[in-house]
């Protein structure tokens, strides 16, 4: 078994029940939540959407909100002006171009106003069961550190992971990497001494001791 296969096997053992932390009940709610999650914690997003989705959980109801009002409701998520603009623009696209239903393909998702590749990958994978790897800050950091993929951009890391990981495991691996980034492989102080992947990690505790 090569090191990458060992890493993936251990990640699966560590996080067998890994799933999205965002709360949602429909593809549309997931789309909105993912837009709000940029540069914001999932915990904060869940608090905001718990209130927002009580009345505004469809494209039709969301578009009854003036942008200024939506900005007030999502203010604590940060970057509220652009996020509100993107949510309303995407909602309008969904209504006008897709009959009120969130499109179920990567290509169509990326045509929605304000929806980039990462957001499209998450919605395609989680809401529609597609094979995709969304590269957020956790996936980017952990993949580079573990050597599963190397790259200076999310796109480069995504391409590397798609080559390294079997297609049918892309979506699962995406969640494993996120959970490992949150629980162990932190941004500033990775907990290498507690990490069971350290013996396999080219940037981990065991590697540093041998230098």
C-alpha positions as CSV (number, residue, x, y, z in Angstrom):
1,X,0.0,0.0,0.0
2,X,1.5,3.4,-1.0
3,X,1.6,6.3,1.5
4,X,-1.4,8.1,-0.1
5,X,-3.6,4.9,0.2
6,X,-2.5,4.5,3.9
7,X,-3.3,8.2,4.6
8,X,-6.8,7.8,3.1
9,X,-7.4,4.6,4.9
10,X,-6.5,6.2,8.2
11,X,-8.6,9.3,7.5
12,X,-11.6,7.0,6.8
13,X,-10.9,5.2,10.1
14,X,-10.7,8.4,12.0
15,X,-13.8,10.0,10.5
16,X,-16.2,7.3,9.4
17,X,-19.3,9.5,10.0
18,X,-17.9,12.7,8.5
19,X,-20.6,14.9,7.1
20,X,-21.3,18.6,6.4
21,X,-21.5,20.8,9.5
22,X,-23.9,23.2,7.8
23,X,-27.6,22.8,8.6
24,X,-29.9,22.6,5.6
25,X,-33.1,21.0,4.5
26,X,-33.0,21.5,0.7
27,X,-30.4,22.2,-2.1
28,X,-31.4,25.8,-2.0
29,X,-30.8,26.2,1.7
30,X,-27.4,24.4,1.3
31,X,-26.5,26.8,-1.5
32,X,-27.3,29.9,0.6
33,X,-25.4,28.4,3.6
34,X,-22.3,27.7,1.6
35,X,-22.3,31.2,0.2
36,X,-22.5,32.5,3.7
37,X,-19.7,30.2,5.0
38,X,-17.0,32.0,3.0
39,X,-14.6,33.4,5.6
40,X,-17.0,32.5,8.4
41,X,-17.4,29.5,10.7
42,X,-20.1,27.0,10.1
43,X,-21.3,27.5,13.7
44,X,-22.0,31.2,13.0
45,X,-23.7,30.4,9.7
46,X,-25.9,27.8,11.4
47,X,-27.0,30.5,13.9
48,X,-27.8,33.0,11.1
49,X,-29.6,30.5,8.9
50,X,-31.7,29.1,11.7
51,X,-33.4,32.5,11.8
52,X,-33.2,33.4,8.1
53,X,-34.7,30.2,6.9
54,X,-37.8,30.5,9.0
55,X,-39.2,32.8,6.4
56,X,-36.7,33.0,3.6
57,X,-35.8,29.4,2.5
58,X,-36.8,29.5,-1.2
59,X,-35.7,31.6,-4.1
60,X,-39.2,33.2,-4.2
61,X,-39.2,34.2,-0.5
62,X,-35.6,35.3,-0.5
63,X,-36.3,37.7,-3.4
64,X,-39.0,39.5,-1.3
65,X,-36.1,40.8,0.8
66,X,-34.5,44.1,-0.3
67,X,-30.7,43.7,-0.4
68,X,-30.3,46.1,2.5
69,X,-32.6,43.9,4.7
70,X,-30.8,40.7,3.7
71,X,-27.5,42.4,4.6
72,X,-28.8,43.1,8.1
73,X,-29.9,39.5,8.6
74,X,-26.5,38.1,7.5
75,X,-24.3,40.9,8.9
76,X,-22.5,38.7,11.4
77,X,-21.3,36.3,8.7
78,X,-19.0,39.0,7.3
79,X,-18.7,40.3,3.7
80,X,-22.4,40.8,4.0
81,X,-22.8,43.2,1.1
82,X,-21.3,40.8,-1.5
83,X,-22.9,37.7,0.0
84,X,-26.3,39.3,0.0
85,X,-25.8,40.4,-3.6
86,X,-24.7,36.9,-4.7
87,X,-27.6,35.2,-2.8
88,X,-30.2,37.4,-4.5
89,X,-28.6,37.1,-7.9
90,X,-28.4,33.3,-7.7
91,X,-32.0,33.2,-6.5
92,X,-33.1,35.2,-9.5
93,X,-31.2,32.9,-11.8
94,X,-32.7,29.8,-10.2
95,X,-36.2,31.2,-10.8
96,X,-35.7,32.7,-14.2
97,X,-33.5,30.0,-15.8
98,X,-34.2,26.8,-13.9
99,X,-37.8,26.9,-13.0
100,X,-37.2,27.6,-9.3
101,X,-35.1,24.5,-8.7
102,X,-31.4,24.5,-8.0
103,X,-29.6,22.9,-11.0
104,X,-28.1,19.5,-10.3
105,X,-25.0,19.6,-12.5
106,X,-21.6,21.2,-11.9
107,X,-21.7,23.0,-15.2
108,X,-25.1,24.6,-14.5
109,X,-24.4,25.4,-10.9
110,X,-21.4,27.4,-11.9
111,X,-23.5,29.6,-14.2
112,X,-25.4,30.9,-11.2
113,X,-24.4,34.5,-10.3
114,X,-21.9,34.5,-7.5
115,X,-21.4,30.7,-7.4
116,X,-17.8,29.7,-7.9
117,X,-16.3,26.2,-8.3
118,X,-16.0,25.5,-4.6
119,X,-19.6,26.3,-3.8
120,X,-20.8,24.4,-6.9
121,X,-18.7,21.3,-5.8
122,X,-20.2,21.3,-2.3
123,X,-23.8,21.6,-3.6
124,X,-23.2,19.1,-6.4
125,X,-21.6,16.6,-4.0
126,X,-23.8,17.0,-0.8
127,X,-27.2,17.9,-2.3
128,X,-27.1,15.7,-5.4
129,X,-24.7,12.9,-4.5
130,X,-22.2,13.8,-7.3
131,X,-18.5,13.0,-7.2
132,X,-16.6,16.2,-6.4
133,X,-13.9,17.6,-4.2
134,X,-14.5,21.1,-2.8
135,X,-11.2,22.7,-1.8
136,X,-11.8,25.1,1.2
137,X,-9.0,26.3,3.5
138,X,-8.9,23.1,5.5
139,X,-8.8,20.8,2.4
140,X,-6.1,23.1,0.9
141,X,-3.9,23.1,4.0
142,X,-4.2,19.5,4.9
143,X,-3.8,18.1,1.4
144,X,-0.6,20.1,0.9
145,X,0.8,19.1,4.3
146,X,0.1,15.4,3.9
147,X,1.4,15.4,0.3
148,X,-1.9,14.2,-1.1
149,X,-1.8,17.1,-3.5
150,X,0.5,20.1,-3.9
151,X,-0.5,23.4,-5.3
152,X,-0.6,27.1,-4.6
153,X,-4.2,27.5,-5.7
154,X,-7.4,25.7,-4.8
155,X,-7.7,24.7,-8.4
156,X,-4.3,23.0,-8.5
157,X,-5.0,21.2,-5.3
158,X,-8.3,20.0,-6.6
159,X,-6.7,18.6,-9.7
160,X,-4.1,16.9,-7.6
161,X,-6.6,15.3,-5.3
162,X,-8.7,14.1,-8.3
163,X,-5.6,12.3,-9.5
164,X,-4.7,10.8,-6.2
165,X,-8.1,9.8,-4.8
166,X,-10.4,7.3,-6.6
167,X,-13.4,9.2,-8.0
168,X,-16.0,7.3,-6.0
169,X,-14.2,8.5,-2.8
170,X,-13.9,12.2,-3.7
171,X,-16.9,13.4,-1.7
172,X,-16.0,11.3,1.4
173,X,-12.4,12.4,1.3
174,X,-13.5,16.0,1.1
175,X,-15.2,15.7,4.5
176,X,-12.4,13.6,6.0
177,X,-9.9,16.4,5.2
178,X,-12.1,19.1,6.5
179,X,-12.6,17.3,9.8
180,X,-8.9,16.5,10.2
181,X,-8.1,20.2,9.6
182,X,-10.6,21.3,12.2
183,X,-9.7,18.7,14.8
184,X,-6.0,18.0,14.5
185,X,-4.2,19.7,11.6
186,X,-4.9,23.3,12.7
187,X,-3.7,26.2,10.7
188,X,-1.2,27.8,13.1
189,X,-0.4,24.9,15.5
190,X,-1.0,21.5,14.0
191,X,-1.2,18.9,16.7
192,X,1.4,16.6,15.2
193,X,2.2,14.8,18.4
194,X,-1.5,13.6,18.7
195,X,-1.9,13.0,14.9
196,X,-2.0,9.3,13.9
197,X,-1.0,10.4,10.4
198,X,2.3,11.9,11.6
199,X,4.5,8.9,10.6
200,X,3.1,9.3,7.0
201,X,3.2,13.0,6.8
202,X,6.2,14.7,5.0
203,X,5.7,17.8,7.1
204,X,4.8,16.3,10.4
205,X,6.4,15.7,13.8
206,X,8.3,12.5,12.8
207,X,9.7,14.1,9.7
208,X,10.9,17.1,11.6
209,X,12.6,15.0,14.3
210,X,14.6,13.1,11.7
211,X,16.0,16.2,10.1
